[in-house]
């Protein structure tokens, strides 16, 4: 939930019309599931830990952010 507070500052947050919360028995399991999800490139805006992360960082630096 803390992530969503930070996401409010992003350019894409106003486009979010729904979200879901899935709970797992441990943080380790949650991290593993998230890693699989991101590796499958299913997240349009969440590029952290994906091949697109470097491109995103370069655009942010170029924009002075």
N, CA, C and O atoms as a Tripos MOL2 file, in Angstrom:
@<TRIPOS>MOLECULE
protein
  260   259    65     0     0
PROTEIN
NO_CHARGES

@<TRIPOS>ATOM
      1 N           0.8120   -1.1920    0.0000 N.3       1 UNK1
      2 CA          0.0000    0.0000    0.0000 C.3       1 UNK1
      3 C           0.8600    1.2630    0.0000 C.2       1 UNK1
      4 O           0.4690    2.2800   -0.5730 O.2       1 UNK1
      5 N           2.0250    1.2020    0.6380 N.am      2 UNK2
      6 CA          2.9040    2.3700    0.6310 C.3       2 UNK2
      7 C           3.3260    2.7520   -0.7810 C.2       2 UNK2
      8 O           3.5310    3.9280   -1.0820 O.2       2 UNK2
      9 N           3.4540    1.7450   -1.6440 N.am      3 UNK3
     10 CA          3.8250    2.0420   -3.0290 C.3       3 UNK3
     11 C           2.7970    2.9550   -3.6690 C.2       3 UNK3
     12 O           3.1560    3.8880   -4.3860 O.2       3 UNK3
     13 N           1.5320    2.6970   -3.4180 N.am      4 UNK4
     14 CA          0.4920    3.4920   -4.0690 C.3       4 UNK4
     15 C           0.5480    4.9440   -3.6330 C.2       4 UNK4
     16 O           0.2070    5.8350   -4.4120 O.2       4 UNK4
     17 N           0.9650    5.1960   -2.4210 N.am      5 UNK5
     18 CA          1.1230    6.5850   -1.9830 C.3       5 UNK5
     19 C           2.1960    7.2760   -2.8150 C.2       5 UNK5
     20 O           2.0420    8.4350   -3.2000 O.2       5 UNK5
     21 N           3.2800    6.5630   -3.0870 N.am      6 UNK6
     22 CA          4.3500    7.1250   -3.9140 C.3       6 UNK6
     23 C           3.9120    7.2370   -5.3710 C.2       6 UNK6
     24 O           4.3060    8.1730   -6.0670 O.2       6 UNK6
     25 N           3.1050    6.2960   -5.8330 N.am      7 UNK7
     26 CA          2.6570    6.3110   -7.2240 C.3       7 UNK7
     27 C           1.7890    7.5210   -7.5380 C.2       7 UNK7
     28 O           1.7060    7.9380   -8.6930 O.2       7 UNK7
     29 N           1.1450    8.0850   -6.5300 N.am      8 UNK8
     30 CA          0.2910    9.2570   -6.7770 C.3       8 UNK8
     31 C           1.0740   10.3930   -7.4150 C.2       8 UNK8
     32 O           0.4870   11.2720   -8.0460 O.2       8 UNK8
     33 N           2.3900   10.3870   -7.2580 N.am      9 UNK9
     34 CA          3.2440   11.4380   -7.8110 C.3       9 UNK9
     35 C           3.6810   11.1590   -9.2460 C.2       9 UNK9
     36 O           4.3490   11.9940   -9.8550 O.2       9 UNK9
     37 N           3.3210   10.0080   -9.7950 N.am     10 UNK10
     38 CA          3.7550    9.6570  -11.1490 C.3      10 UNK10
     39 C           2.8170   10.2350  -12.1940 C.2      10 UNK10
     40 O           1.6830   10.6110  -11.8970 O.2      10 UNK10
     41 N           3.3070   10.2970  -13.4100 N.am     11 UNK11
     42 CA          2.4940   10.8400  -14.5030 C.3      11 UNK11
     43 C           1.3680    9.8880  -14.8910 C.2      11 UNK11
     44 O           0.3460   10.3300  -15.4160 O.2      11 UNK11
     45 N           1.5360    8.5970  -14.6440 N.am     12 UNK12
     46 CA          0.5580    7.6140  -15.0980 C.3      12 UNK12
     47 C          -0.5220    7.2810  -14.0660 C.2      12 UNK12
     48 O          -1.5170    6.6480  -14.4190 O.2      12 UNK12
     49 N          -0.3580    7.6830  -12.8070 N.am     13 UNK13
     50 CA         -1.3370    7.3030  -11.7760 C.3      13 UNK13
     51 C          -2.7710    7.7260  -12.1150 C.2      13 UNK13
     52 O          -3.6940    6.9590  -11.8400 O.2      13 UNK13
     53 N          -3.0030    8.9070  -12.6970 N.am     14 UNK14
     54 CA         -4.3840    9.2780  -13.0310 C.3      14 UNK14
     55 C          -5.0560    8.3200  -14.0310 C.2      14 UNK14
     56 O          -6.2820    8.2970  -14.1400 O.2      14 UNK14
     57 N          -4.2650    7.5460  -14.7450 N.am     15 UNK15
     58 CA         -4.8160    6.5890  -15.7080 C.3      15 UNK15
     59 C          -5.2760    5.2950  -15.0490 C.2      15 UNK15
     60 O          -5.9750    4.5000  -15.6770 O.2      15 UNK15
     61 N          -4.9000    5.0720  -13.8050 N.am     16 UNK16
     62 CA         -5.2670    3.8400  -13.1030 C.3      16 UNK16
     63 C          -6.7510    3.8850  -12.7670 C.2      16 UNK16
     64 O          -7.2270    4.8170  -12.1170 O.2      16 UNK16
     65 N          -7.4770    2.8610  -13.2210 N.am     17 UNK17
     66 CA         -8.9020    2.8280  -12.9120 C.3      17 UNK17
     67 C          -9.2710    1.6650  -12.0030 C.2      17 UNK17
     68 O         -10.4000    1.5810  -11.5210 O.2      17 UNK17
     69 N          -8.3170    0.7690  -11.7710 N.am     18 UNK18
     70 CA         -8.5540   -0.3240  -10.8300 C.3      18 UNK18
     71 C          -7.2260   -0.9250  -10.4010 C.2      18 UNK18
     72 O          -6.2170   -0.7980  -11.0940 O.2      18 UNK18
     73 N          -7.2410   -1.5680   -9.2740 N.am     19 UNK19
     74 CA         -6.0670   -2.2950   -8.8010 C.3      19 UNK19
     75 C          -6.5290   -3.4030   -7.8870 C.2      19 UNK19
     76 O          -7.6510   -3.3790   -7.3810 O.2      19 UNK19
     77 N          -5.6710   -4.3640   -7.6800 N.am     20 UNK20
     78 CA         -6.0140   -5.5260   -6.8560 C.3      20 UNK20
     79 C          -4.8890   -5.7850   -5.8720 C.2      20 UNK20
     80 O          -3.7320   -5.4490   -6.1230 O.2      20 UNK20
     81 N          -5.2410   -6.3740   -4.7720 N.am     21 UNK21
     82 CA         -4.2680   -6.7550   -3.7540 C.3      21 UNK21
     83 C          -4.3430   -8.2680   -3.5840 C.2      21 UNK21
     84 O          -5.4130   -8.8210   -3.3310 O.2      21 UNK21
     85 N          -3.2190   -8.9170   -3.7240 N.am     22 UNK22
     86 CA         -3.1190  -10.3510   -3.4750 C.3      22 UNK22
     87 C          -2.1850  -10.5570   -2.2980 C.2      22 UNK22
     88 O          -1.0810  -10.0130   -2.2750 O.2      22 UNK22
     89 N          -2.6170  -11.3310   -1.3290 N.am     23 UNK23
     90 CA         -1.8060  -11.5930   -0.1460 C.3      23 UNK23
     91 C          -1.1830  -12.9750   -0.2590 C.2      23 UNK23
     92 O          -1.8230  -13.9180   -0.7230 O.2      23 UNK23
     93 N           0.0770  -13.0890    0.1700 N.am     24 UNK24
     94 CA          0.8110  -14.3430    0.1200 C.3      24 UNK24
     95 C           1.2900  -14.7010    1.5250 C.2      24 UNK24
     96 O           1.3690  -13.8340    2.3960 O.2      24 UNK24
     97 N           1.6050  -15.9660    1.7450 N.am     25 UNK25
     98 CA          1.9600  -16.4030    3.1000 C.3      25 UNK25
     99 C           3.2710  -15.8210    3.6310 C.2      25 UNK25
    100 O           3.5250  -15.8630    4.8340 O.2      25 UNK25
    101 N           4.0990  -15.2800    2.7420 N.am     26 UNK26
    102 CA          5.3670  -14.7000    3.1880 C.3      26 UNK26
    103 C           5.8190  -13.6330    2.2050 C.2      26 UNK26
    104 O           5.3630  -13.5890    1.0630 O.2      26 UNK26
    105 N           6.7300  -12.7640    2.6670 N.am     27 UNK27
    106 CA          7.3030  -11.7490    1.7730 C.3      27 UNK27
    107 C           8.0950  -12.4170    0.6510 C.2      27 UNK27
    108 O           8.0980  -11.9440   -0.4860 O.2      27 UNK27
    109 N           8.7580  -13.5080    0.9770 N.am     28 UNK28
    110 CA          9.5500  -14.2120   -0.0280 C.3      28 UNK28
    111 C           8.6680  -14.6910   -1.1730 C.2      28 UNK28
    112 O           9.0260  -14.5500   -2.3420 O.2      28 UNK28
    113 N           7.5030  -15.2620   -0.8300 N.am     29 UNK29
    114 CA          6.5730  -15.7330   -1.8590 C.3      29 UNK29
    115 C           6.0410  -14.5500   -2.6630 C.2      29 UNK29
    116 O           5.9360  -14.6340   -3.8860 O.2      29 UNK29
    117 N           5.7070  -13.4560   -1.9930 N.am     30 UNK30
    118 CA          5.2010  -12.2670   -2.6800 C.3      30 UNK30
    119 C           6.2440  -11.7240   -3.6570 C.2      30 UNK30
    120 O           5.9140  -11.3580   -4.7850 O.2      30 UNK30
    121 N           7.4950  -11.6730   -3.2240 N.am     31 UNK31
    122 CA          8.5660  -11.1850   -4.1090 C.3      31 UNK31
    123 C           8.7440  -12.1010   -5.3160 C.2      31 UNK31
    124 O           8.9500  -11.6340   -6.4360 O.2      31 UNK31
    125 N           8.6620  -13.4070   -5.0780 N.am     32 UNK32
    126 CA          8.8250  -14.3630   -6.1760 C.3      32 UNK32
    127 C           7.7020  -14.2090   -7.1990 C.2      32 UNK32
    128 O           7.9540  -14.2340   -8.4030 O.2      32 UNK32
    129 N           6.4800  -14.0530   -6.7310 N.am     33 UNK33
    130 CA          5.3380  -13.8810   -7.6380 C.3      33 UNK33
    131 C           5.4660  -12.5720   -8.4030 C.2      33 UNK33
    132 O           5.2030  -12.5270   -9.6050 O.2      33 UNK33
    133 N           5.8690  -11.5070   -7.7160 N.am     34 UNK34
    134 CA          6.0430  -10.2240   -8.3900 C.3      34 UNK34
    135 C           7.1310  -10.3120   -9.4530 C.2      34 UNK34
    136 O           6.9780   -9.7790  -10.5520 O.2      34 UNK34
    137 N           8.2170  -10.9800   -9.1250 N.am     35 UNK35
    138 CA          9.3140  -11.1310  -10.0790 C.3      35 UNK35
    139 C           8.8460  -11.8790  -11.3290 C.2      35 UNK35
    140 O           9.2020  -11.5040  -12.4460 O.2      35 UNK35
    141 N           8.0490  -12.9350  -11.1440 N.am     36 UNK36
    142 CA          7.5170  -13.6800  -12.2860 C.3      36 UNK36
    143 C           6.5880  -12.8010  -13.1220 C.2      36 UNK36
    144 O           6.6410  -12.8240  -14.3520 O.2      36 UNK36
    145 N           5.7530  -12.0390  -12.4560 N.am     37 UNK37
    146 CA          4.8220  -11.1500  -13.1440 C.3      37 UNK37
    147 C           5.5770  -10.1290  -13.9850 C.2      37 UNK37
    148 O           5.2490   -9.9110  -15.1520 O.2      37 UNK37
    149 N           6.5870   -9.5070  -13.3920 N.am     38 UNK38
    150 CA          7.3610   -8.4990  -14.1110 C.3      38 UNK38
    151 C           8.1790   -9.1210  -15.2380 C.2      38 UNK38
    152 O           8.3290   -8.5190  -16.3010 O.2      38 UNK38
    153 N           8.7060  -10.3190  -15.0110 N.am     39 UNK39
    154 CA          9.4790  -10.9930  -16.0520 C.3      39 UNK39
    155 C           8.5990  -11.3260  -17.2550 C.2      39 UNK39
    156 O           9.0760  -11.3520  -18.3890 O.2      39 UNK39
    157 N           7.3290  -11.5770  -17.0070 N.am     40 UNK40
    158 CA          6.3950  -11.8720  -18.0890 C.3      40 UNK40
    159 C           5.9570  -10.5940  -18.8070 C.2      40 UNK40
    160 O           5.2080  -10.6440  -19.7830 O.2      40 UNK40
    161 N           6.4360   -9.4400  -18.3060 N.am     41 UNK41
    162 CA          6.1580   -8.1350  -18.9140 C.3      41 UNK41
    163 C           4.6620   -7.8320  -18.9470 C.2      41 UNK41
    164 O           4.1420   -7.3190  -19.9370 O.2      41 UNK41
    165 N           3.9810   -8.1590  -17.8480 N.am     42 UNK42
    166 CA          2.5460   -7.9390  -17.7660 C.3      42 UNK42
    167 C           2.1860   -6.5790  -17.1800 C.2      42 UNK42
    168 O           1.0320   -6.1550  -17.2480 O.2      42 UNK42
    169 N           3.1630   -5.9010  -16.6100 N.am     43 UNK43
    170 CA          2.8980   -4.6030  -15.9960 C.3      43 UNK43
    171 C           3.2430   -3.4970  -16.9920 C.2      43 UNK43
    172 O           4.3910   -3.3670  -17.4150 O.2      43 UNK43
    173 N           2.2580   -2.7190  -17.3530 N.am     44 UNK44
    174 CA          2.4800   -1.6720  -18.3530 C.3      44 UNK44
    175 C           3.3900   -0.5700  -17.8350 C.2      44 UNK44
    176 O           4.2730   -0.1090  -18.5580 O.2      44 UNK44
    177 N           3.1900   -0.1420  -16.5990 N.am     45 UNK45
    178 CA          3.9410    0.9980  -16.0710 C.3      45 UNK45
    179 C           5.0370    0.6110  -15.0890 C.2      45 UNK45
    180 O           6.0090    1.3510  -14.9390 O.2      45 UNK45
    181 N           4.9110   -0.5010  -14.4340 N.am     46 UNK46
    182 CA          5.9200   -0.9080  -13.4640 C.3      46 UNK46
    183 C           7.0720   -1.5670  -14.2100 C.2      46 UNK46
    184 O           6.9780   -2.7250  -14.6160 O.2      46 UNK46
    185 N           8.1440   -0.8320  -14.3840 N.am     47 UNK47
    186 CA          9.2750   -1.3400  -15.1540 C.3      47 UNK47
    187 C          10.4350   -1.7780  -14.2750 C.2      47 UNK47
    188 O          11.4250   -2.3030  -14.7850 O.2      47 UNK47
    189 N          10.3360   -1.5750  -12.9680 N.am     48 UNK48
    190 CA         11.4180   -1.9620  -12.0660 C.3      48 UNK48
    191 C          11.6700   -3.4590  -12.1930 C.2      48 UNK48
    192 O          10.7270   -4.2480  -12.2450 O.2      48 UNK48
    193 N          12.9220   -3.8450  -12.2430 N.am     49 UNK49
    194 CA         13.3340   -5.2450  -12.3680 C.3      49 UNK49
    195 C          12.9460   -5.8620  -13.7050 C.2      49 UNK49
    196 O          12.8200   -7.0820  -13.8090 O.2      49 UNK49
    197 N          12.7560   -5.0380  -14.7230 N.am     50 UNK50
    198 CA         12.4720   -5.5420  -16.0660 C.3      50 UNK50
    199 C          13.5320   -4.9890  -17.0140 C.2      50 UNK50
    200 O          14.2520   -4.0530  -16.6650 O.2      50 UNK50
    201 N          13.6280   -5.5580  -18.1990 N.am     51 UNK51
    202 CA         14.5810   -5.0160  -19.1770 C.3      51 UNK51
    203 C          14.3090   -3.5550  -19.5240 C.2      51 UNK51
    204 O          15.2220   -2.8480  -19.9500 O.2      51 UNK51
    205 N          13.0670   -3.0860  -19.3490 N.am     52 UNK52
    206 CA         12.7160   -1.7010  -19.6680 C.3      52 UNK52
    207 C          13.1860   -0.7140  -18.6100 C.2      52 UNK52
    208 O          13.1010    0.4950  -18.8250 O.2      52 UNK52
    209 N          13.6800   -1.1930  -17.4730 N.am     53 UNK53
    210 CA         14.0460   -0.3080  -16.3720 C.3      53 UNK53
    211 C          15.1530    0.6640  -16.7660 C.2      53 UNK53
    212 O          15.0940    1.8400  -16.4050 O.2      53 UNK53
    213 N          16.1460    0.2010  -17.4880 N.am     54 UNK54
    214 CA         17.2340    1.0850  -17.9200 C.3      54 UNK54
    215 C          16.7320    2.2040  -18.8150 C.2      54 UNK54
    216 O          17.1640    3.3480  -18.6770 O.2      54 UNK54
    217 N          15.8230    1.8860  -19.7330 N.am     55 UNK55
    218 CA         15.2410    2.9050  -20.6060 C.3      55 UNK55
    219 C          14.4830    3.9400  -19.7880 C.2      55 UNK55
    220 O          14.5800    5.1400  -20.0470 O.2      55 UNK55
    221 N          13.7390    3.4770  -18.8130 N.am     56 UNK56
    222 CA         12.9580    4.3710  -17.9590 C.3      56 UNK56
    223 C          13.8870    5.3190  -17.1930 C.2      56 UNK56
    224 O          13.6280    6.5200  -17.1170 O.2      56 UNK56
    225 N          14.9600    4.7770  -16.6310 N.am     57 UNK57
    226 CA         15.9020    5.6110  -15.8840 C.3      57 UNK57
    227 C          16.5360    6.6600  -16.7840 C.2      57 UNK57
    228 O          16.6980    7.8070  -16.3660 O.2      57 UNK57
    229 N          16.8970    6.2970  -18.0010 N.am     58 UNK58
    230 CA         17.4970    7.2610  -18.9300 C.3      58 UNK58
    231 C          16.5030    8.3740  -19.2610 C.2      58 UNK58
    232 O          16.8870    9.5420  -19.3100 O.2      58 UNK58
    233 N          15.2390    8.0340  -19.4870 N.am     59 UNK59
    234 CA         14.2290    9.0670  -19.7670 C.3      59 UNK59
    235 C          14.0390    9.9820  -18.5770 C.2      59 UNK59
    236 O          13.8840   11.1910  -18.7510 O.2      59 UNK59
    237 N          14.0460    9.4310  -17.3610 N.am     60 UNK60
    238 CA         13.8770   10.2420  -16.1600 C.3      60 UNK60
    239 C          15.0410   11.2150  -16.0070 C.2      60 UNK60
    240 O          14.8340   12.3880  -15.6960 O.2      60 UNK60
    241 N          16.2570   10.7360  -16.2230 N.am     61 UNK61
    242 CA         17.4360   11.6100  -16.1230 C.3      61 UNK61
    243 C          17.3840   12.7020  -17.1770 C.2      61 UNK61
    244 O          17.6940   13.8600  -16.8970 O.2      61 UNK61
    245 N          16.9910   12.3320  -18.3920 N.am     62 UNK62
    246 CA         16.9160   13.3150  -19.4760 C.3      62 UNK62
    247 C          15.8660   14.3970  -19.1760 C.2      62 UNK62
    248 O          16.0050   15.5460  -19.5930 O.2      62 UNK62
    249 N          14.8230   14.0060  -18.4490 N.am     63 UNK63
    250 CA         13.7610   14.9550  -18.1010 C.3      63 UNK63
    251 C          14.1180   15.7450  -16.8360 C.2      63 UNK63
    252 O          13.3570   16.6110  -16.4050 O.2      63 UNK63
    253 N          15.2610   15.4460  -16.2570 N.am     64 UNK64
    254 CA         15.6910   16.1740  -15.0600 C.3      64 UNK64
    255 C          14.9970   15.7250  -13.7950 C.2      64 UNK64
    256 O          14.8670   16.5060  -12.8530 O.2      64 UNK64
    257 N          14.5490   14.4880  -13.7520 N.am     65 UNK65
    258 CA         13.8460   13.9690  -12.5610 C.3      65 UNK65
    259 C          14.7200   13.0650  -11.7540 C.2      65 UNK65
    260 O          14.2870   12.5450  -10.7260 O.2      65 UNK65
@<TRIPOS>BOND
     1     1     2 1
     2     2     3 1
     3     3     4 2
     4     3     5 am
     5     5     6 1
     6     6     7 1
     7     7     8 2
     8     7     9 am
     9     9    10 1
    10    10    11 1
    11    11    12 2
    12    11    13 am
    13    13    14 1
    14    14    15 1
    15    15    16 2
    16    15    17 am
    17    17    18 1
    18    18    19 1
    19    19    20 2
    20    19    21 am
    21    21    22 1
    22    22    23 1
    23    23    24 2
    24    23    25 am
    25    25    26 1
    26    26    27 1
    27    27    28 2
    28    27    29 am
    29    29    30 1
    30    30    31 1
    31    31    32 2
    32    31    33 am
    33    33    34 1
    34    34    35 1
    35    35    36 2
    36    35    37 am
    37    37    38 1
    38    38    39 1
    39    39    40 2
    40    39    41 am
    41    41    42 1
    42    42    43 1
    43    43    44 2
    44    43    45 am
    45    45    46 1
    46    46    47 1
    47    47    48 2
    48    47    49 am
    49    49    50 1
    50    50    51 1
    51    51    52 2
    52    51    53 am
    53    53    54 1
    54    54    55 1
    55    55    56 2
    56    55    57 am
    57    57    58 1
    58    58    59 1
    59    59    60 2
    60    59    61 am
    61    61    62 1
    62    62    63 1
    63    63    64 2
    64    63    65 am
    65    65    66 1
    66    66    67 1
    67    67    68 2
    68    67    69 am
    69    69    70 1
    70    70    71 1
    71    71    72 2
    72    71    73 am
    73    73    74 1
    74    74    75 1
    75    75    76 2
    76    75    77 am
    77    77    78 1
    78    78    79 1
    79    79    80 2
    80    79    81 am
    81    81    82 1
    82    82    83 1
    83    83    84 2
    84    83    85 am
    85    85    86 1
    86    86    87 1
    87    87    88 2
    88    87    89 am
    89    89    90 1
    90    90    91 1
    91    91    92 2
    92    91    93 am
    93    93    94 1
    94    94    95 1
    95    95    96 2
    96    95    97 am
    97    97    98 1
    98    98    99 1
    99    99   100 2
   100    99   101 am
   101   101   102 1
   102   102   103 1
   103   103   104 2
   104   103   105 am
   105   105   106 1
   106   106   107 1
   107   107   108 2
   108   107   109 am
   109   109   110 1
   110   110   111 1
   111   111   112 2
   112   111   113 am
   113   113   114 1
   114   114   115 1
   115   115   116 2
   116   115   117 am
   117   117   118 1
   118   118   119 1
   119   119   120 2
   120   119   121 am
   121   121   122 1
   122   122   123 1
   123   123   124 2
   124   123   125 am
   125   125   126 1
   126   126   127 1
   127   127   128 2
   128   127   129 am
   129   129   130 1
   130   130   131 1
   131   131   132 2
   132   131   133 am
   133   133   134 1
   134   134   135 1
   135   135   136 2
   136   135   137 am
   137   137   138 1
   138   138   139 1
   139   139   140 2
   140   139   141 am
   141   141   142 1
   142   142   143 1
   143   143   144 2
   144   143   145 am
   145   145   146 1
   146   146   147 1
   147   147   148 2
   148   147   149 am
   149   149   150 1
   150   150   151 1
   151   151   152 2
   152   151   153 am
   153   153   154 1
   154   154   155 1
   155   155   156 2
   156   155   157 am
   157   157   158 1
   158   158   159 1
   159   159   160 2
   160   159   161 am
   161   161   162 1
   162   162   163 1
   163   163   164 2
   164   163   165 am
   165   165   166 1
   166   166   167 1
   167   167   168 2
   168   167   169 am
   169   169   170 1
   170   170   171 1
   171   171   172 2
   172   171   173 am
   173   173   174 1
   174   174   175 1
   175   175   176 2
   176   175   177 am
   177   177   178 1
   178   178   179 1
   179   179   180 2
   180   179   181 am
   181   181   182 1
   182   182   183 1
   183   183   184 2
   184   183   185 am
   185   185   186 1
   186   186   187 1
   187   187   188 2
   188   187   189 am
   189   189   190 1
   190   190   191 1
   191   191   192 2
   192   191   193 am
   193   193   194 1
   194   194   195 1
   195   195   196 2
   196   195   197 am
   197   197   198 1
   198   198   199 1
   199   199   200 2
   200   199   201 am
   201   201   202 1
   202   202   203 1
   203   203   204 2
   204   203   205 am
   205   205   206 1
   206   206   207 1
   207   207   208 2
   208   207   209 am
   209   209   210 1
   210   210   211 1
   211   211   212 2
   212   211   213 am
   213   213   214 1
   214   214   215 1
   215   215   216 2
   216   215   217 am
   217   217   218 1
   218   218   219 1
   219   219   220 2
   220   219   221 am
   221   221   222 1
   222   222   223 1
   223   223   224 2
   224   223   225 am
   225   225   226 1
   226   226   227 1
   227   227   228 2
   228   227   229 am
   229   229   230 1
   230   230   231 1
   231   231   232 2
   232   231   233 am
   233   233   234 1
   234   234   235 1
   235   235   236 2
   236   235   237 am
   237   237   238 1
   238   238   239 1
   239   239   240 2
   240   239   241 am
   241   241   242 1
   242   242   243 1
   243   243   244 2
   244   243   245 am
   245   245   246 1
   246   246   247 1
   247   247   248 2
   248   247   249 am
   249   249   250 1
   250   250   251 1
   251   251   252 2
   252   251   253 am
   253   253   254 1
   254   254   255 1
   255   255   256 2
   256   255   257 am
   257   257   258 1
   258   258   259 1
   259   259   260 2
@<TRIPOS>SUBSTRUCTURE
     1 UNK1         2 RESIDUE 1 A UNK
     2 UNK2         6 RESIDUE 1 A UNK
     3 UNK3        10 RESIDUE 1 A UNK
     4 UNK4        14 RESIDUE 1 A UNK
     5 UNK5        18 RESIDUE 1 A UNK
     6 UNK6        22 RESIDUE 1 A UNK
     7 UNK7        26 RESIDUE 1 A UNK
     8 UNK8        30 RESIDUE 1 A UNK
     9 UNK9        34 RESIDUE 1 A UNK
    10 UNK10       38 RESIDUE 1 A UNK
    11 UNK11       42 RESIDUE 1 A UNK
    12 UNK12       46 RESIDUE 1 A UNK
    13 UNK13       50 RESIDUE 1 A UNK
    14 UNK14       54 RESIDUE 1 A UNK
    15 UNK15       58 RESIDUE 1 A UNK
    16 UNK16       62 RESIDUE 1 A UNK
    17 UNK17       66 RESIDUE 1 A UNK
    18 UNK18       70 RESIDUE 1 A UNK
    19 UNK19       74 RESIDUE 1 A UNK
    20 UNK20       78 RESIDUE 1 A UNK
    21 UNK21       82 RESIDUE 1 A UNK
    22 UNK22       86 RESIDUE 1 A UNK
    23 UNK23       90 RESIDUE 1 A UNK
    24 UNK24       94 RESIDUE 1 A UNK
    25 UNK25       98 RESIDUE 1 A UNK
    26 UNK26      102 RESIDUE 1 A UNK
    27 UNK27      106 RESIDUE 1 A UNK
    28 UNK28      110 RESIDUE 1 A UNK
    29 UNK29      114 RESIDUE 1 A UNK
    30 UNK30      118 RESIDUE 1 A UNK
    31 UNK31      122 RESIDUE 1 A UNK
    32 UNK32      126 RESIDUE 1 A UNK
    33 UNK33      130 RESIDUE 1 A UNK
    34 UNK34      134 RESIDUE 1 A UNK
    35 UNK35      138 RESIDUE 1 A UNK
    36 UNK36      142 RESIDUE 1 A UNK
    37 UNK37      146 RESIDUE 1 A UNK
    38 UNK38      150 RESIDUE 1 A UNK
    39 UNK39      154 RESIDUE 1 A UNK
    40 UNK40      158 RESIDUE 1 A UNK
    41 UNK41      162 RESIDUE 1 A UNK
    42 UNK42      166 RESIDUE 1 A UNK
    43 UNK43      170 RESIDUE 1 A UNK
    44 UNK44      174 RESIDUE 1 A UNK
    45 UNK45      178 RESIDUE 1 A UNK
    46 UNK46      182 RESIDUE 1 A UNK
    47 UNK47      186 RESIDUE 1 A UNK
    48 UNK48      190 RESIDUE 1 A UNK
    49 UNK49      194 RESIDUE 1 A UNK
    50 UNK50      198 RESIDUE 1 A UNK
    51 UNK51      202 RESIDUE 1 A UNK
    52 UNK52      206 RESIDUE 1 A UNK
    53 UNK53      210 RESIDUE 1 A UNK
    54 UNK54      214 RESIDUE 1 A UNK
    55 UNK55      218 RESIDUE 1 A UNK
    56 UNK56      222 RESIDUE 1 A UNK
    57 UNK57      226 RESIDUE 1 A UNK
    58 UNK58      230 RESIDUE 1 A UNK
    59 UNK59      234 RESIDUE 1 A UNK
    60 UNK60      238 RESIDUE 1 A UNK
    61 UNK61      242 RESIDUE 1 A UNK
    62 UNK62      246 RESIDUE 1 A UNK
    63 UNK63      250 RESIDUE 1 A UNK
    64 UNK64      254 RESIDUE 1 A UNK
    65 UNK65      258 RESIDUE 1 A UNK
